[in-house]
Amino acid sequence: MKDTRFNLLPTIIGSLPHKDAKDACAIVTGFLKDIPCWPQLPNRSSKEGMSVQFSTGFPGIIEKGGDLLLDNSGDHSGELEQLYMAYLENDTDRFPISEDYASGLYELLRQPNLSPLAVKGQVTGPLSWGLSVKGNDGKAILYDEVLSDASAKLLRLKAGWQEKKLRQISKNTIIFIDEPAMTSYGSAFFSLPKERIVALLQEVMDGISGLKGIHCCGNTDWSLILSTGIDILNFDAYNFAESLTLYPAEVKTFLERGGAVAWGIIPTDEASIQKENVFSLKDRLEEAMAPFTRKGITFKQLVEHGLITPSCGLAGVKEEVAILALELLTGLSREMRKVYG
């Protein structure tokens, strides 16, 4: 595994509330000197919504007001063949993300004088993406074996293309696969066998040559996530800290093989952001980490192989509140690093 000794450096999940990419990138580069992340701006355009953003090039896809529909009444075999050819040749340039769909990515690439330790990007995961796209019959394409396989291959190519672009900023890249749908795993809303879930996630991961993580902003079966080939596990430690403590053995094995935990300890709702401060969040983070130290994991390991993030994206708050969240994020990172080295 690659080096994941972050010592609780800060980064973000992706989305910000801004409508102007220059403003968003000024915030990112101002606060996140070590691990900047290109900002997703869903309030700027429906094209920057987390599913639409990575949809271009998928056979038969139609966007309507931010929703994705698949016209599976026609014959899309030729387009599907082109997708599979690009996949087999690992030709990521055939499935780029245009500036209309990722203004923050292109604006970050234009920033002068960046020399971070690493740079972060993100892609919507195949489970969440497959659930968000409906065919003419109203069913999510996730449950169609051919289409879900094709969507994982498309997202793999998008992640690889993005990673190649981000290497213009730093040779050390981090790509998070965002999987909010995993919070429904095991429920009636999400009936897919574990082996299929792992296979789809692994398909996307295999297209990422740098560090790869999974972000899930709720409770899920973390043993399933930790059984994949990820380097970084990102979870909502503000609202669901106890959910990860149910898997101490899996977390211990993950850390011992060099994995890192990204602690989503900064809240993303306005009321909580405004009531917290660096020291209240420091207490909360230490409380989230403490149970693992009683299970044979050292605090040093948790700090050394740790990142600090918001619990989820910040697109749902006002711009000034998002800035306050980033002040808490960077302030908490500085305080933890000062105390624990």
N, C-alpha and C positions, 0 to 999 in steps of 0.2 A: 504494500500500500504506500501511496505517496505521503509526504509530510503533512500532517494535520495538527501540528503544534501551534495553535492560534493564540493560546494564552488569553482567551476571552476578548479578542478583538471584536469590534462591532461591524455589522453589515445589515442590510434590510432585505425584506422578502421580495419587493419589486414595486408594487403600485404606490403612487403618490396622487394627491388630489389635484395637482396642477393641470392647467390646460396648455401651458406654454413649456415646450421642451427645454428651452434655454434656462428658464427659471428653475425647473426641476433639476437639471444637471448642475446648476450653480449650488443648489442645496446639497445634492449628493456629494459633489467634490469638495464642498466646504466642510462638511461634517465627516465624511468617510474617506480619510486620506489613505488608509491602509488597504481597505477592501471596498472600493466603490462598486455600485451595482447600477446597471442601466434601469432607468425608471419607466415603468408601464403607466400610461396615462389614459385610463378608461373614460375619464370625464372630458377628455379632449375630443374623442371620437369613439363611436361604437366599434370601429375597426381595431381599437386597442383593448377591447374586452378580452378576458383571458382565454376564451375559446376561439373567437373570431381571429384573434391576432396570429394564430398559427395554422389557419385553415386553407390559405391559398394553395392551389395546386391539387387539392384532393378531388378525385373524380366525382362529378355531379353535385358538388357542394354549392349551396345558395345561401346568401346572407340576407335576412329580412329583419331590419330594425334591431340588430344585435343578436338575433337568434340564428342558429344554423340549421338548415334543412338539407336533406339529401334527396335529390331527385333520382330515385332508383327505378324509375319506369323505363328509362332509355338504356341504350347499350354504352357502357363506359369502359368496356374491356380494353380499348386502345389506350385510354388515359391510365388505366390501372397497370397495363403492361409497361408504360413509360415510368411510372412510379417504381415498379419492381426492378426495372433496368437501372435506374439511378441508385436504388438501394444496393443492388448487387455490385455495382461499380463504385459504391460510396461516393457518388458524384453529388455532393451537397450543393454545388453551385446551381443545380437545376431546380432547387426548391428554396430560394432565398426568402427572407422576410423583407418586404419593401418598406420604405420610409413612412408611407401612409399608415402602415400597421405597427410601426415601432419607432416613432419619432425620437423617443428618449435614447434608444440604442445608437442611432445615427448621430445625435447631438453629442453623446458621450464620446463617440469615436472622433469627433471634431475638436474635443477639448485639448488645449495645448499643455505641455509640461506636466503630464501625469506620470508619476513613477511609483505606483502602488506596489505593495507586496503581492497582491493578487487582485483579480477583477471577477465580479460575479454576474452571471446571467441566469435566466430561468425559462422554462418551457412548461406548458400545461401537460400534465401526465395523460397517458392513454386511457385511463379509467374515467377520469373526470371529463376528458374530451369526448370519449365515446358515449358517455351518458348524456352529454349536452347536444349531440347531433341526432336528430330524429329523421327516419325515413318517411316515405309517403304513407306508410301504414301506422305512423305514430310511434313506432318502437325505436328505442335507442339502438344505434349501430353497434354499441358495445357487445350486444348479444348475438351479433352476426359474426361468425368466425372469420370469414374472408375480410369483411370490412373493418373489424377491430384489429386484425393483423395488419391490414394496409394502413390504418391510422397510426399504429405504433411505429411503422416504418417511416411514415411521413414525419412524425414528431422526432424520430431519431435523426433524420436528415436535417430538419430545422435546428435541432440542438447542435449538430455537428457544424452546420454553416455558421451559426451564431458564435460558437466557440472559436472558430477560425478567425472571425472578425475581432473578437475580444482579445486575441493574441497580439493585435496591433498595440494594445495598451499594456499588457503584461503576459509573459510566457506562462504565468501561473493562473489558470482559469478554474472557476467553480461554476457549475451549472446545477441549479436546483430543479427537480421535477416536482411541480406543484400538484398535489393530489388531495384536494378537499373532499373528494368523493369517498375516500377511505374512511371517513367518519361514519359512513352508512354501512360499512362492511359487516356482514352477519345479520343485517336486517332484511325485511321483506322488500326493501327498495333496491337491494344490491345482491342479486343471487348469481354469483360467479364463483366457481371453485378456486380454492387457494392456489393451486398449481397454475391455473390460467392467469390469475392476477400477477403472480411472480413472473411468469413468462412474458407478459406484456410489458411490465416494468423493466425487466432485464433487457428486452429488445431495445428500448429507448436508451437505457444506460450504456449499452454496448457501443453506441455511437459517440459517446463522450470519452475523450482520451484524458482529460484533466480530472480534477476532483468532481465527484458527482454526489448530490444529496437528494433527499426527499423531504418535502415540506408538507405536513398535514396539520391543519389548525384546529384539531379537536381530539376527541378520544378515539382510539382504534386499537387493533391488535398489533402492538408494536413488535411482537415476535415475528410476524409475517414480514414487516418492513425490514427488520434487522437480518432476516434470512436472505435478503437480496445482496447485490454487490455494491451497496452504497458506501461512500466514505464519510458522509455527514448525515446525521439524523436531526431534522429541525422540527420541534414541536412547540405547542402553546404551553409554556411553563407558567404563564400567568394564571390561566383559568383551569388547566388540567395537569398540574404538576404531579399529582398522585397517580395519574394514568401510567406513566412510565415506570414508577416504582414497583409496579406489579411484575416487572420483567428484569429483576436484578441479574440473574444468571446470563441472560441474553445481552444485557448492556455491558456486563463485565467482559464477556467474550468479544464483543464488538470493540470495546476500548483496547483490549489486549492485542487485537489484530491491527490497531492503529486508527480506528475510527474516531470520529469527533461528534460531540453533541452540540447542536446550536440551540441555546436556551432562549425560547421566545418569551422573554420575561417582561418586555415593554408592552403595556396594554394598547389596544388600537381603537377603543371607544373613547369619545371625548371626555365623558365624566371621569373615567378612571385615569386618563392621561393627566387631567387637570388636578386630581386629588393626590397623585403620587409625587414622590421626590426621590432623589438618588439614594438616600439612606433607607427609605421604606422599601425600595426595590432591591437594595442590597440584602436586607433582612429576608425578603421574600425569596430571592435567588439562593441564599445560603440554606434556607429551609427546604427548598426544592432539591438541593444537592445532598443534604444531610442523610436521608435514608439510604443512599447508595454506599456511604462510608461505613454503614453497619453491615454491609453485605460483601465486604472484601475489596471494595473499590476505594482507592485513596483519594483524598481531596485534591492532591497534587495532580493526579490523572485527570480529574474532572475539569480542573482549571487549565492544565496544559493543553488538553484536547477538547477545548471548548470555544464556542463563539457566543456572542450575545446578539439577539435580533428582536425586533418587534414580534408579537405573537402571530400576526398575519400582515396583510397589506394595509396601507394607510389611505387608500383612495376615498374611504367613506367619511373622513373628517375634514374640517376646514384647513386651509393652507397653514394658518398660524398655529393650529393645534398639531399638525404634522411636524412643524418645526420644533415645537415643544417636545414631541415624542423623540425626535432625533437628538435634542439636547439631553434628555433623560438617558437615551441609549449610549451616547458617547461619554456622558458624565459617569454613568454606572460602570462602563468599561474601564475608564481611568481609575476610578475608586477601587475596583476589584484588583486591577493590575498593581496598584500602589500597595494594597494590603497583602496580596498573595504573590506578587512578583511575576 
